[in-house]
Amino acid sequence: MLEFDYTNAMAARVGADGLTDAEWAAALAAGRSAFEAVEKDRAAGKPGFRRLPAQDTAELAKIAKTAAGFENFVVLGIGGSALGTTALASALLHPWWNFAAPEARRAPRLFVLDNVDPEETAGHLEICLPERTVYNVISKSGETAETAAQLMIFVAALKKRLGDRWRDHVIVTTDPDKGFLRHLARREKLQNLPVPPDVGGRFSALTAVSLLPLAACGVDPGRLLAGAAAVEERGREAAFRAASLYTALYRKGKKIAVMMPYSRALRDVADWFRQLWAESLGKRKSLDGKDVFEGQTAVKALGATDQHSQAQLYNEGPNDKLIAFLEVSRFRRPCPIPEGFEDDTCAFLRGKDLGELLNAEKRGTERALTANKRPNVTFRVEGVTPETAGAMLHFFELMTTYAGRLWNVNAFDQPGVEAAKHATFALMGRRGYEKLAEDIAKEEPAAAEKRVERF
């Protein structure tokens, strides 16, 4: 279902910037206790995302069936409440889904509003009539300021058009017991689904957070979960080895992890992984409370597009990166290159397929990186299906969990994000944050201290 090919990360291929057989054996041996600690947690039911393959989706399916009757399905969320849905939608829906005729889709258009940019949000109100739209407001905590602001805007639009019937157009996905959104769902009797309390936002793609929007668009959640179950059954050792390899190369100076899909369908998996890897492993404190300032910068790229953007840097710039390709062996649809011009630039392409060309581009980039002694790995799937998409996301979540133990950091908190959230509350005047607002005002540099160039 999923292959992890790390041939080009070994010293035999890329010299001193790769791992010798002895270094690799030592890394696996040193990390075995981390593997066992993670598996001990699994036996105790922790962390919660590892139980997701066995979840009951009956209630989700009922709500999805109702939501499928709308013209538009709009996700209101940010970060982990949005990135998984975008990744899975890119992977599993038609690449031009929202542009297809309704009779071809036979399901809603899907929009993910993952920011509070005023022009984007105001513009969206002009292209999706609220009375034809269902809004899925998602926040694990139920307290996210950006999501609350979005909800207020779209509920106001619904009330203006529909009055009390606005409630039929809102679905809440949040903590099962606490938070503003949970209280709102109870008070207004809104359709709702839970996010398990022990599943963090960036690990929630295989909960109702993403399963509901995809189910409303016709993707069977059971197939996604079957892929995740396959990883739990037979992919744990591979995920541990991938985490060990990333860790060993990080210790050898590969401080940047690039993920480069050679597939439009997997483009947004790289974006989703960027949050997962950065937020989970970028930590000041170790598990024993020491200052360690760990973190490998996750970067997304897209093949073949970024061969013409980033590949020059990757090949001849600082050798501080581990490049990971996502490769699809067989694309779902062919696109043959027809007979055309006889010029040398074109003649050799006739009779080939764009998928063949794209994978040749990947192999060419891989060869160039290897020749330049740049370690690279490939995560390969035979084809993109709900099963392989579910497997890929669960694999990377498991890999991140092992990496957290190997790095001796808490992969499931995000104190750096919380600090920025609290500052936003203070700046926007939320009650209870008055003292922080005063402190922020005092920190503002005096006019004479500012360094600003105007032109």
C-alpha positions in Angstrom: 0.0 0.0 0.0 2.8 2.4 0.9 6.6 2.1 0.4 9.3 4.0 2.2 12.4 4.0 0.0 15.5 5.4 1.8 18.2 4.1 -0.5 19.4 7.6 -1.4 19.8 8.6 2.2 22.6 6.1 2.8 26.3 6.9 2.6 26.7 4.4 -0.2 24.7 6.7 -2.4 25.4 10.2 -1.0 28.7 9.9 0.9 29.2 11.5 4.3 25.9 13.3 4.2 24.1 10.0 4.4 24.1 7.2 6.9 26.6 4.4 6.9 25.3 0.9 7.7 26.9 1.1 11.1 25.3 4.5 11.8 21.9 3.2 10.7 22.1 0.1 12.8 23.1 2.2 15.8 20.2 4.6 15.3 17.7 1.8 15.2 19.2 0.2 18.3 19.2 3.5 20.2 15.7 4.2 19.2 14.2 0.9 20.1 13.2 2.1 23.6 11.3 5.0 22.1 9.4 2.5 19.9 8.6 0.4 22.9 7.4 3.4 24.9 5.1 4.5 22.1 3.7 1.0 21.7 3.2 0.8 25.5 1.1 3.9 25.3 -0.9 2.4 22.4 -1.7 -0.6 24.6 -3.1 1.9 27.2 -5.2 3.5 24.5 -3.0 6.6 24.0 -2.7 8.7 22.0 -6.3 8.9 20.9 -5.6 9.1 17.1 -4.5 5.5 17.2 -8.0 4.3 18.1 -9.6 6.2 15.1 -9.4 3.3 12.6 -12.0 1.4 14.7 -14.4 4.4 15.2 -18.2 4.2 14.6 -19.2 6.4 11.7 -22.9 5.8 11.7 -23.9 9.2 13.0 -21.4 10.9 10.7 -23.0 9.1 7.8 -26.5 10.4 8.7 -25.4 14.0 8.9 -23.3 13.7 5.7 -26.4 12.4 3.9 -28.3 15.6 4.9 -25.4 17.9 4.1 -25.1 16.3 0.6 -28.4 17.9 -0.4 -26.9 21.4 -0.3 -25.3 23.2 -3.2 -22.3 24.2 -1.1 -20.5 22.7 1.9 -18.3 25.2 3.6 -15.7 24.4 6.3 -15.0 27.2 8.8 -11.8 26.3 10.6 -8.1 26.9 10.7 -4.9 24.8 11.2 -5.7 21.2 12.0 -9.4 22.0 11.5 -8.8 22.7 7.9 -5.6 21.2 6.5 -6.6 17.6 6.7 -9.8 18.3 4.8 -7.9 20.2 2.1 -5.4 17.4 1.8 -8.0 14.7 1.5 -10.2 16.7 -0.9 -7.2 17.4 -3.2 -6.4 13.7 -3.1 -9.8 12.2 -3.6 -12.1 14.6 -5.4 -12.0 15.6 -9.0 -9.1 18.1 -9.5 -11.7 20.7 -10.7 -14.4 19.6 -8.4 -16.0 22.9 -7.7 -16.1 23.8 -11.4 -17.9 20.6 -12.5 -21.5 20.8 -13.4 -23.9 19.8 -10.6 -25.2 16.7 -12.5 -21.6 15.5 -12.9 -20.7 16.0 -9.2 -24.0 15.0 -7.7 -22.6 16.4 -4.4 -21.9 19.8 -3.0 -19.1 22.1 -4.0 -16.5 22.1 -1.1 -14.9 25.2 0.2 -12.4 25.4 3.1 -12.1 28.9 4.6 -9.0 28.5 6.6 -8.1 32.1 7.3 -9.8 35.4 8.3 -8.6 37.4 5.4 -11.4 40.0 5.0 -11.4 40.1 1.2 -11.5 36.3 0.9 -14.4 36.0 3.4 -16.4 39.0 2.0 -15.9 37.6 -1.5 -17.1 34.2 -0.5 -20.5 35.6 0.6 -20.9 36.9 -3.0 -20.4 33.5 -4.7 -22.2 31.1 -2.3 -25.7 32.0 -1.4 -26.2 31.3 2.3 -29.6 29.7 1.8 -28.0 27.1 -0.5 -25.0 26.4 1.8 -24.3 24.3 4.9 -21.5 25.6 7.1 -19.4 23.1 9.1 -17.8 25.1 11.9 -14.9 23.2 13.3 -12.7 23.9 16.4 -11.3 21.2 18.6 -11.3 23.5 21.7 -14.4 25.4 20.6 -12.6 28.6 21.6 -10.7 29.5 18.4 -11.0 33.3 17.7 -10.7 33.0 14.0 -13.4 30.4 13.8 -15.7 32.3 16.1 -15.4 35.4 13.9 -16.2 33.3 10.8 -19.2 31.8 12.5 -20.6 35.2 13.5 -20.3 36.5 10.0 -22.0 33.6 8.3 -24.7 33.1 10.9 -25.6 36.8 10.5 -25.9 36.3 6.7 -28.1 33.2 7.3 -30.4 35.0 9.7 -30.8 37.8 7.2 -31.9 35.4 4.6 -33.6 32.7 6.6 -34.5 33.9 10.0 -34.8 31.1 12.6 -34.1 28.5 9.9 -30.4 29.4 10.0 -29.9 26.5 12.4 -30.6 24.0 9.6 -27.5 25.3 7.8 -24.9 24.9 10.6 -23.1 21.8 11.7 -20.7 21.9 14.7 -17.6 19.7 15.1 -15.9 20.2 18.4 -15.1 18.8 21.8 -17.9 16.5 23.1 -18.3 18.3 26.4 -16.8 21.7 26.7 -16.1 25.0 24.9 -18.2 27.7 23.3 -19.1 25.7 20.3 -20.3 22.7 22.3 -22.5 25.0 24.5 -23.8 26.7 21.3 -24.7 23.4 19.7 -26.7 22.4 22.8 -28.4 25.8 23.2 -29.4 26.1 19.6 -30.0 22.4 19.0 -27.5 22.3 16.1 -26.4 19.2 14.3 -23.0 18.3 15.8 -20.3 15.7 15.9 -17.5 15.3 18.5 -13.7 15.5 18.2 -12.3 13.0 20.7 -10.8 14.9 23.6 -7.5 13.0 23.4 -7.0 13.6 19.6 -5.2 16.9 19.0 -6.2 19.2 16.1 -3.3 18.3 13.9 -3.9 14.6 14.4 -7.7 14.9 13.7 -7.9 14.4 9.9 -9.4 11.0 10.4 -12.1 12.2 12.8 -15.4 13.9 11.9 -13.2 17.0 11.2 -12.4 15.8 7.7 -14.5 12.6 7.4 -17.7 14.6 7.4 -16.9 17.0 4.6 -15.4 14.2 2.5 -18.4 12.0 3.2 -20.8 14.8 2.1 -18.9 14.8 -1.2 -19.3 11.0 -1.6 -16.0 9.6 -0.2 -16.6 6.5 2.0 -15.1 7.2 5.4 -14.8 3.4 6.0 -12.2 3.2 3.1 -10.1 6.0 4.6 -10.2 4.2 8.0 -9.3 0.9 6.4 -6.1 2.4 5.1 -5.3 3.7 8.6 -6.0 0.3 10.1 -3.6 -1.3 7.7 -0.8 1.0 9.0 -1.6 0.0 12.6 -1.6 -3.6 11.5 1.6 -3.8 9.5 3.1 -0.3 9.1 4.4 0.5 12.6 7.9 -0.7 12.0 8.2 1.2 8.8 7.0 4.4 10.5 9.5 3.9 13.3 12.3 3.4 10.8 11.3 6.6 8.9 11.3 8.5 12.2 14.7 7.1 13.0 16.1 8.0 9.6 14.8 11.6 9.9 16.2 11.8 13.4 19.6 10.5 12.5 19.9 12.9 9.5 18.6 15.8 11.6 21.5 15.1 14.0 23.8 15.2 11.0 22.8 18.7 10.2 19.7 18.2 8.0 17.7 20.9 9.7 15.2 21.3 6.9 12.7 18.6 5.8 11.3 19.2 2.3 8.2 17.2 1.1 7.8 17.3 -2.7 4.9 15.4 -4.1 5.0 14.5 -7.8 1.3 14.4 -8.0 -1.3 17.2 -7.9 -3.5 14.9 -5.9 -0.9 14.8 -3.1 0.1 18.5 -3.2 -1.8 19.4 -0.1 -0.6 16.4 1.9 2.7 18.3 2.0 1.0 21.3 3.4 -0.8 19.2 6.0 2.5 17.5 6.9 4.2 20.8 7.4 1.9 21.6 10.3 2.1 18.1 11.7 5.9 18.0 11.7 6.6 21.6 12.7 4.0 22.0 15.5 4.7 18.5 17.0 8.5 18.6 17.1 9.4 22.3 17.2 9.8 22.6 21.0 11.9 24.6 23.4 11.6 22.1 26.3 12.4 18.4 26.5 10.2 15.9 28.3 12.5 16.3 31.3 12.2 20.1 31.3 15.5 21.2 29.8 15.9 23.9 27.1 16.7 22.0 23.9 15.2 24.2 21.1 14.5 21.2 18.9 12.8 21.4 15.5 13.3 20.6 11.8 11.8 23.1 9.5 9.2 21.5 7.2 9.0 22.9 3.7 6.5 22.0 1.0 7.3 21.9 -2.7 5.5 20.4 -5.8 7.0 18.5 -8.6 7.5 19.2 -11.4 6.6 22.9 -10.7 9.3 23.5 -8.2 12.1 22.0 -10.3 11.8 25.4 -11.9 11.7 27.2 -8.6 13.5 25.4 -5.7 15.6 22.6 -7.3 18.6 24.9 -7.9 18.8 25.6 -4.2 18.3 22.0 -3.2 21.1 20.8 -5.6 23.7 23.5 -5.1 22.8 25.5 -2.0 23.5 24.6 1.6 23.5 20.8 2.1 21.1 21.1 5.1 18.0 19.4 3.7 16.4 16.0 3.6 14.2 15.9 0.5 11.2 13.5 0.6 9.3 12.7 -2.6 5.7 11.5 -2.7 5.4 9.3 -5.8 2.4 7.8 -7.5 3.2 4.7 -9.5 0.0 4.7 -11.5 -2.2 7.7 -12.1 -6.0 7.3 -12.1 -6.5 8.9 -15.5 -4.2 8.9 -18.6 -3.5 12.0 -20.6 -1.7 10.8 -23.7 0.5 13.2 -25.7 -0.8 13.2 -29.3 1.1 13.4 -32.6 2.2 17.0 -33.1 5.2 18.9 -34.3 8.2 17.2 -35.8 10.8 19.5 -34.0 13.2 17.8 -31.7 11.6 19.6 -28.7 8.4 17.8 -29.3 9.0 14.6 -31.4 10.3 12.5 -28.5 7.2 13.1 -26.4 4.6 11.8 -28.9 3.0 8.6 -27.9 4.0 9.1 -24.2 1.7 10.0 -21.4 1.8 13.0 -19.0 2.0 10.6 -16.0 5.1 9.0 -17.6 6.6 12.5 -18.1 5.9 13.5 -14.5 7.5 10.4 -13.0 10.5 10.8 -15.3 10.8 14.4 -14.0 10.8 12.9 -10.5 13.5 10.4 -11.3 15.6 13.1 -13.0 15.4 15.3 -9.9 16.1 12.3 -7.6 19.2 11.5 -9.7 20.5 15.1 -9.7 20.1 15.3 -5.9 21.9 12.0 -5.4 24.7 13.0 -7.7 25.1 16.2 -5.7 25.3 14.1 -2.5 21.9 15.4 -1.2 20.0 12.7 0.8 16.6 12.0 -0.4 13.8 9.5 0.3 10.6 8.5 -1.5 7.2 7.6 -0.1 5.5 5.7 -2.9 1.9 4.6 -3.4 0.7 2.4 -6.3 -2.3 4.8 -6.8 -4.2 7.4 -4.9 -7.4 5.9 -3.4 -9.2 6.5 -0.1 -7.3 3.6 1.4 -3.9 4.9 0.4 -4.8 8.4 1.4 -5.9 7.2 4.9 -2.8 5.1 5.2 -0.5 8.0 4.2 -1.9 10.4 6.8 -2.0 7.8 9.6 1.6 6.7 8.7 2.9 10.3 9.0 1.0 10.8 12.3 2.6 7.6 13.6 6.0 8.6 12.3 5.7 11.9 14.1 4.8 10.2 17.3 7.9 8.0 17.2 10.0 11.1 16.3 8.7 12.9 19.4 10.0 10.1 21.6 13.2 9.9 19.7 13.7 13.6 20.2 12.5 13.5 23.8 9.9 16.2 23.3 6.1 16.3 23.7 4.7 15.8 20.2 1.2 16.7 21.4 1.3 20.2 22.8 1.9 23.6 21.2 2.8 26.2 23.9 4.3 28.5 21.3 1.0 28.7 19.5 -0.9 29.3 22.7 1.2 32.3 23.5 0.2 34.0 20.2 -3.5 33.1 20.7 -3.5 34.8 24.1 -1.9 37.9 22.7 -4.6 38.0 20.0 -7.3 37.8 22.7 -5.7 40.7 24.5 -5.3 42.8 21.4 -8.9 42.3 20.4 -10.2 43.1 23.9 -11.4 39.8 25.2 -12.5 39.9 28.8 -9.9 38.4 31.2 -6.9 39.5 29.2 -6.8 43.1 30.3 -3.4 42.7 32.1 -1.8 41.1 29.0 -3.2 44.0 26.9 -1.5 46.5 29.2 1.8 44.6 29.0 1.6 44.5 25.2 1.0 48.3 25.1 4.0 48.9 27.3 6.2 46.8 25.0 5.5 49.0 22.0 8.7 50.8 21.1 8.9 54.5 21.4 8.8 56.5 18.1 12.5 57.2 18.4 13.3 53.5 18.7 11.4 52.4 15.6 13.3 51.5 12.5 11.0 51.9 9.5 11.8 52.8 5.9 9.0 54.5 3.9 9.0 54.9 0.2 
